[in-house]
Amino acid sequence: MSVPPIRRLPSVFILVAMTALGPLALNIFMPSMPGLAKDFDVEYGFVQLTLTFYLIGLGAAQLVYGPISDRWGRRPVLLWGLGIYCIGSIACALAPSIVWLMLGRVLQALGGCAGLVLGRAIIRDLYDRDRSAAMIGYVTMAMSLAPMLSPALGGYLDTLFGWRASFAFCSLAGLAVYVWVIFTLPETLAQRGLGVGAAALLRGYGALLRSPAFCGYVLQTAFTSGVFFAFIAGAPFVVVTVMGLPASAYGLWFIVVSIGYLAGNFLTGRFAVRLGVDRMIAYGAVAQLVGISALALASWLGPLNLPGIFLPMAVVAMSNGLTLPNGIAGAISVNPRAAGAAAGLSGALQMLTGAIAAVLVGYGQDHDPSQYPMIWTMLGCGILAVLSFVGAAKFRASRP
């Protein structure tokens, strides 16, 4: 079954906005986590479950959004997701306990991931493999304003009005994007692919997972995401609890990290077509290990300070901007007719790996209240990312 081709390309700005909602909700809450532990009188590791459940919700929903968008189209599925996001954000703002907040975060994530998955799938609907990597890079570069500014915004909202104000802001942002999509976003899926039944989902995912190329790309992106989520799980605790600084300090210095991520995505948009997906991933993987090693050395050789934490992380973030758009483009190009399913499965594995990394950091910091659980988790994920890509590259080289 097919639909008439779209008459015009969707605005890049609406792709940025719908993709940014998930990272906005993820990062705006980070500066409030140490204070929330005192507010609800629970351990910091328990508060970190609000991050873990959010990532699990993002991952689980992506397994569904991709395939059903291949069957029913990008636009209607996106509208349902945005509605759920708004409801979840309101539930978080009104949560009377940490348990209710966790449930609201799951609901918020179930809706917020719609923009992440469908933004990638819409780009793949419109562009070829290398060009889609460049477009994902440009969209992610612009979208990085959300994680760049949201921790600082969240820190100041928390200081002035309390942590609930951050979720109220997410509610308003979600409503604005919902209205924008209704009036301006056309349907981009020209040909229906996988069916929506459970058997069809399993067949589609099974076909993708039997592809060594797909597995190589998604494992590389998953462990790369694990590096980032280990940092955002542990850094607020290090800055606020270990160093005794206000939440706004974390928010302001996180802008440095976001600038690094923006620079990496700009380089992807500039050079992905010329150099190709695999070479960009290789450069990014090396840069990531360099940044993590610099963070470890800065922590071991001198007193803990904000430049020593955030400047090396900016290098790591730049490497993320090189590897993630190219890894995603490679994964969703293995079978273009199942681009939605591939985007959903790759995104789910990213979120699952990030959730596991966050749990490891939280458990470690409950037993060792320092920066080292965060650093060791980041280093382990970085090494696994390199090994995954190298293994997949060798397998592809051995096949015609």
N, C-alpha and C positions, 0 to 999 in steps of 0.2 A: 504494500500500500504506500502511496506517495502523496505529497501535498504540493501545491504550486510553489515554485521557487520564490524566495523573498525578493521584493523589488528594491530594497535598500539594505545596506549593512547596518546593524545596530550601532548606536553610539558607543564609543569606547568608554565614555564616562559612566554609562549605566552598567557596563560590565565591571568596571572598577568598583562602583558603589555596591552592587549585589555581592561581589566577591569579598568586599571589605567587612561586611557585617559579622561574619564568623570571627575573624581576627580581632575586630573591635571588641566583641563580647569577651573574647579570651583574655586580651591584654589589659583592658580598662580596669579589671578587677584585681590584677596582680598586686598593686601597692597596698590594697586593703587586707590582704590575707593575714599578715602578722597581727594586725589590730583586731581582726575578726576572731582570732583564737582567744584573745582576752575578752572580747564582747560576749562570746558564747561559752567561755570558760572550758575550752577543749584544747588538746594538744595540737601543735602546728601540723603534724603529720595527718591528723584527722581533717583539718581545714584543707589541706592539699587534696583531699578526696574530691572537693568541689572542682578542682582542675582535672583530676583523673576521670571523674564521671562525665565531665564536659567532653573530654577527648574520646571517651568510649561512645558517648552519644553521637559525636561527629562521625566516628568510624562506622558505627552500626548503620546509621541512616544513609551513608554514602553507598553501602551495599545495595540499597533499595532505590535511591534516587536515580542512579545511573541507568540501570536496566529499564525502569518504568518510563524514564524520559526517552529511551530508545523506542519504546512502544507507543507512548501517548503524546510525545512532543515535549519540548523544553519549557515552553511558556506556561502551560497549565500546572505542571509539576512545580515550577518555580514559585508560582503564586501561592500554592498550598504551603510550601516550605516557609515562605515569608510570613504567612499568617501564623503558623506555629511559632516562629521566632518571636513575634510580637507578644503572643500569649505567654510564652516562657519568660520573657524579659519582665513582664508585669508581675508574674508569679514570684520571680526572684526579688523584685523590689518590695514585695509585701510579705516575704517569708518570715514567719515568727520564730523559727528555729533553724539550726544548722542542717537538720535532716530535710526540712522543707526546702531549704536553699539548694541542697543537692538535687532534689527532685526537679526544682525549677531550672537548674543548670542543665539537667539532662534534656528537658523539654526545649530549652533555648538552643541547645546544640542540635537537636533533631531538626529544627527549622533552619538554623544558621548555616548548616552545611550545604543546603540547597544551592546557594550562590556559589560556593566553592566548586562543587561538582559540575553544575550546569554552565558556569562561566567557562570552564575548560572545554566542556563538550561543545558549546556554542562556537568557540574559537576553532575547534577541530572540524566542525560542520562547514566552516567558511574558508579554511586555509589548508595547504598541504603540510607535510611533516615538519620540515625545517622552518617554514614560514610560521607555522603554529607555535613552534618553540620561541621564535622572536616575538610574536604577538603576546604569548603568555608572559614573556619577560617584560614587555612594555606595560601590560596590564598590571602585573605584580609590582612593577616599579612604582606606578602611580598609586596602587592600592596600599603600598607600604607606608603611606601617610597615616593609615589607621593604626598599625602597631607602633609607628613612630610617635604619634601624638597621644594615643589613648592612655598609655601608662602615666604620662604627665597630667593629662586631663583627669584620669581616675584618682591620682594622688591628691590633686587640689580639690576635687569634688569630695573626696573622703575627709580631707582636713576641714572643709567649710561646712559640708552638709551631712556627712556620714556616708557609709558604703552604699546605702540604698539609692543614693542619687545617681550612681554609675549605671545601675540597671534601669532607672527611669530614662536616662539619656539613650540607652540602647533601644528602649521601647519607641521613643520618638524617631530615632534613626530608622528603625525597621519599618515603621508606618510610612515614612517619607519615601523609602525605596519601593514599598509595595504600590503606592499610588503612581510612582514614576514608571514602574514596569507595566502597569495596566494601560497607561496611555501611550507608551513609546516603544516597547520591545516587541518586535515581530517574531513569529515562529521561524526558526532556522533549520529545523530538521526536514530534509527533503525526501528521505526514504526511511520507512520504519524498518527496524531491525529485529532484535530479540523479542520474543513474547514475554508476557508479564507473569506467567505462571511460575510456581516454584520449580517445576522440572526444567523449564526453560532457563531460569536463573542459574540453576546448578550446572546445566549443560554449558551455558555461556561462560561461567566462571571456571569450569573445568577445562574448557578449551584454552582459556587464557593462561591458567596455571600450568598447563602442559607445555607452554612455550618458554624455553630457557631465556629467550631475549626479554620477554615480559617480566619473568621472575627476577632477572638481573636488574632491570630498571627499577622495579618496585621495591626490592630489598635495599638498593642503594638509596632511593629517596626516603624509605622508611627509617633507616638508621641515621641518615642525615637529619631528618626531622627529630629523631631521638636526641641528638646533640642539642638542638635548640630548646626542646621542651625540658630537658634536664636543667638547662640554664634558667629558664623562666620559672621552674619549680623551686630552684634553690637560691637564686640570686636575691629575691625579696627578703628571705630569712637572713641571708648573709649581711645585707645592707642594713636592715632594720633591727634585727635581734643581735647579731654578732657584733656589728660595728656601731650600733646605737644611733643610727641616723634616721631622720624622718622619712615617711613613705614618699614624699615629694622628691627626695634626693634620688631614689630609685627611678622614679618616673622621668626626671629630667635627664639623667645619664643614659636611660634606655634610648633616648633620641640618637645617641652616638651609634648604638647597635643598629637602629633602623636606617641610619644613613649608610652604613656599610651594606645592609641588605638592598637598599635602593641602588647603590653603586653596582652591586653584582648583577641585579636585574637589568640595569642599563647596559652593562657589558654583554649580557645575553642578547638583548634586543639588537645591539650593534653588531655582534660578531657571530651569532648562532648560524645564520644562513651561510656565511663565508667559511667558518671552521667546522661546522657540523656538530651534531648532538654529542657524539662520543668524546670528541676532543674537549669540548666545553666541560663535560662531566669530569674528565681526568684532571683538568686544571683546577676545577673547584675542589675536588677531593684532596689534592695536595695542599691547597691553601687552607682547607679546614684543619688538617692535622697540624700545620704550622701555627695557626691561631690558638688551638687548644694547648699545644706545647708551650706557647708563650704565656698563656694564662696560668698554666701549672708552674712555670718557672717564676713568674711574678709573685705567686702566692708562697712559694717555698723560699725564695731568696731574700725577701724583704717584708716589712710590715704591710698588712692588708690595707689597701687604699682603693678608691673608686677608679682612678685611671688604670691601675693594674688589673682591675676586673673587666672594665667595659671596653677599653681600647683593644685588647686581644679578642674580645668577643665581637667587636666590629669586623675584624678580619674573618672570623668564623661566619658571621652573618653575610659578609660579601661572598664567601664561598657558597653559602646556601643559595644566594641569588644566581650563581653560576650553575649549580648542580640541579636544583629542584625543577626549574622550568624545563630544562633539557631532559631530565629524567622522566618527568610527567609527559612531555611531548613524545619521547620514545615509547613509553608504555601505552599511550592511547593511540599510537600509530601502528601497533602490531596488527590490529584488526580494525580499520576505520569504521566498519559497519557496527562494531560493538564499542564505539568510542565512549559512550555513556557508561557501560558496564566496566570498561577498563579504567575510566576516571574514578568511578565509585570504589572499585576494588583497590586501586593504588592509594586512594585517599584513606580508605579504611585501614589499610596496613600502616600508613603513616601515623594515623591517630592512635592505633593500638600500640605501636612502638613508643610513641610519645607518652601514652598513659603508663606503660610499664616503666619507662625512664623516670617519670614523675614519682611513681610509687617507690622506686629504688632510692631516689634522692630523699624523699620524705622519711622513709624508714631509716636511712643512714643518718640524717640530721637529727632524728629523735635520739639516736645513740651516740652520735659524734657531732655536737652543735658547732660545726665549722664549715668552711668552704670545700673541704676535701671530698665528701660524698658527691657533691655536684661535679667536681672536676674529674673524679674517677669514672663516673657514669658517662660524662661527655667523651672522655678519651676512649672508653670501650666502644661506644656507638660509632665514633669516628673511624676506628680501625675496622670495625665490621662493615661500614659503608664502603671503604676502599676494597676490602676483600670480596664483597659481593660484586662490585663492578668489574674487578679484575677477573674473577671467575667467569662471569658472563661473557666478557670480552674474549677470553681464551676459547670458550665454547663456540662462540660465533665464528671465530677465526678458523676453527677446525671443521666447519661445515661450509659447503658451497653456497 
